[in-house]
Amino acid sequence: TPGLIFEGLLLYPPEDGWPQTLAFFAETRDGLADAGLSPRIVSTGGTPNLANLGQLQGATEHRSGTFIFNDKMMLSQGAATLEELALHVVATVVSRAEEDRGILDAGSKTLTSDTAGLPGHGLIREYPDGEIASLSEEHGMMDLSRSERRPEVGEVVTIVPNHVCVAVNMVDRLIAVKGQEIVGPIPVDARGRLN
């Protein structure tokens, strides 16, 4: 088509589908060669696929976007450890009206409604057996029935979002910390942008 220039391929293979991905790529590369085309860019993706880095001969880049922060999804897939979780939502326990329930001041406007197929709406680092069972826009409802310890009203907790990509897009800036020291703000310049 006039005006279009073929640059290459953008792949996002499932981490358990490398044999199919390699077969697909070989067939596609041969078909492109038959049409007189050669991919200048062969881009693969997915943080969990970092384990497969180097398996696709001809790949020119790997997009591992979640890797910069990691999240509960990467933790559950074994692609990150607790020590590698770099982004946390800081929230306060604002109610403990029932023994097995608490309410946080972080809801869908912070944690998002995207569960990424996981139970709850984030990992509460201080109460890992607790669960953020449901959300309103401004509040998260904690189910503490499986937690041996329970937070007090006013306690500050740190939450690892299920899906960090969506959570970052909910705010204009992040606050960087090193240990207990605030380093400064990080603007989220691409917030809400589609192109």
C-alpha positions, -999 to 999 in steps of 0.1 A, spaced: 0 0 0 15 34 -9 26 54 21 31 24 44 65 12 53 69 -23 68 92 -20 99 87 -53 117 68 -74 141 54 -68 176 49 -100 196 35 -106 230 39 -144 234 24 -163 263 52 -174 286 41 -210 283 37 -209 245 73 -206 233 72 -236 210 41 -221 192 57 -187 192 89 -200 176 69 -219 149 47 -188 142 78 -165 139 96 -189 116 65 -192 93 59 -155 94 96 -146 87 95 -170 57 63 -156 44 77 -120 47 108 -131 28 87 -145 0 70 -111 -2 103 -94 -3 101 -80 32 125 -82 61 116 -72 96 140 -45 109 123 -47 143 113 -79 161 99 -69 194 88 -93 221 72 -85 254 60 -93 289 78 -91 322 73 -129 328 89 -135 294 122 -122 307 129 -158 316 127 -166 278 151 -138 268 173 -148 239 151 -178 228 137 -159 198 165 -156 173 163 -123 155 145 -104 183 158 -68 185 141 -57 217 120 -69 247 93 -48 262 91 -56 299 70 -27 312 58 -41 345 94 -49 355 102 -13 365 79 -16 396 64 -52 396 31 -59 412 10 -87 428 4 -103 394 42 -106 388 46 -119 423 19 -146 417 35 -156 385 69 -160 401 84 -132 379 91 -111 410 99 -115 447 86 -95 476 119 -76 477 114 -66 440 81 -49 446 89 -13 441 56 5 440 32 7 469 0 25 476 1 41 511 -33 39 528 -48 45 562 -72 22 581 -102 45 586 -126 21 602 -127 -12 622 -164 -14 629 -164 -52 629 -138 -78 642 -131 -92 607 -135 -61 587 -116 -29 581 -119 0 557 -90 17 540 -90 52 524 -79 37 491 -105 25 466 -110 21 429 -96 56 421 -63 44 435 -61 6 433 -83 4 402 -110 -23 397 -87 -44 376 -80 -75 396 -58 -91 369 -77 -124 377 -63 -125 412 -83 -126 445 -88 -92 461 -75 -58 450 -39 -58 462 -15 -73 487 -14 -56 521 22 -59 531 16 -56 568 -14 -80 567 -7 -105 539 -35 -129 551 -60 -100 549 -77 -92 517 -91 -61 501 -123 -79 492 -142 -50 475 -138 -14 465 -159 17 463 -144 48 446 -126 61 477 -125 31 500 -113 -5 502 -131 -31 523 -107 -54 541 -116 -89 550 -95 -98 580 -111 -132 588 -79 -151 579 -55 -127 595 -42 -135 629 -34 -98 636 -57 -69 629 -49 -32 623 -60 -3 644 -79 27 632 -53 53 620 -27 27 611 -9 33 578 -4 3 555 13 -3 522 -5 -21 494 10 -37 463 -15 -32 435 -26 -63 415 -18 -45 382 6 -17 386 3 -4 350 -33 7 356 -26 20 391 2 43 378 -22 57 352 -46 68 380 -23 95 394 -4 126 381 27 119 401 44 92 422 64 100 453 99 83 453 112 72 487 145 56 497 141 38 530 121 63 551 132 94 533 111 111 506 134 117 476 109 136 455 80 134 430 81 115 397 56 130 372 34 105 352 37 123 319 20 97 299 -11 95 321 -43 91 301 -25 92 268 -35 68 240 -8 77 215 
